[in-house]
Amino acid sequence: MLTLLMIVTCISIKADPIPLGPPDIGDVGMPHKAPTILPTADYTDGVLSIQSTFPLSDVTVIIRDEEGTLLYTYFIYSVLGNSIHTLPSSILSDMYSVELLYGSFHLIGYF
């Protein structure tokens, strides 16, 4: 009998999640204590990752600089779990905020 042992090592460097919320709440946060079902975003080494525990469709992702100037935008047809997008290196030094627009939601997070 032949036994095969396979060891897989995964190394993952993960940044702290970027909290996303309505643009008008600022630093106050969500006004409730229940667990949130809002999507989250992570940014590490030029890769923006959007996570959602519920299905999202027709999501527009907008990256802006500190003055609010549009740097980059892209469209995601469907998100459930994790959606990963590599951003162009030309915008990385000026990135300041990420916005998600889907349905009637407009969420924003700051780097």
N, C-alpha and C positions, 0 to 999 in steps of 0.2 A: 504494500500500500504506500502510495506516495503522498506525502503531506506537504503542502505549500504554505509558507508563512509569508505574508506580505505586510510590510510596515509602511504606512503612508504618513508623511510628515507635512503638515500644512502650517505655513507661517503667514500670519495675517497681521498687518499693522493697521489698526483701526483708530481713526480720530474720534473725538467726542461728537455725538450727533448734533446737527444744527437744528435748534428748536424752530419749528414753523408755526406761525399763528397769524391771525388777521393783522393787517398792518396798523390798525388803530389802537392796539392794546400795548404797544411799546414794551417796556421792561416789566410790566405788571404781571404778565403771564395769564394763563387761563383762569377765569374766576370760579372754577369749581374744583372739587377734590377727587372726582371720579377719574378713572384711567381714561386717557385720551385715545381716540381712534384716528387722530389726524396722522397723516403721513410724516415721515421724518426724512432728513437728508444728511449725508455724510460727504465730506470732501477730503480726499487724501491724494497727494502727488498727481494732480491734474485730472483725477477721476471723480465725477460727481455721481453719487449713488442715491436714488430715491427709494425708500422702503414704505410699503403700505400693507397693513394686515387685512384690508378689505379691497375689493377691486375698484380701480380708478380707470376711467377711459377719457380719451381726448384731453390729455394734460399738456398745457403749454408751460415750458420752463424758461424763465427769463433770468439772465445774469446782468446785474447793473454795477456800476462803479459807485464811489462814495457820493458823487454829485447827482446820482440817479440816471446817468446816461446809459442807454442800452448798449451793452457790450456783445451779447450773444443770446440767441433764442433757439429753442428746438421744440419739437412736438413728439409726444409719446402717445401712441394709440391706446395702449393698455398697460396697467401696472398692477401686479398682484405679487407680493413678495418684494423682489429687488429689481430695480432697473438701473443699469450702469451705463454711463456716458462719459467718454473721454473728451475733455474740453480742449480747444485749440490753445497751444502754448502762448500765442500772442495776447491772450486776455488774462492770463493767470496772475500777473502782477497787479492788475487793477481791480480784481474782483472784490466786491463788497457785500452784495446781497444776492440771494436766490429767491425767486418767486415761482409759485405754482398756481396756475389758473386751471380750474376744472369745474364743470357744472356752474353753480353759483358761488363757488369758493375762490377766494383770493388769499393765499397764504404767503408769508414772507419770512425769511430767516437771514440772519447776518453772520458773516464769517468773523 
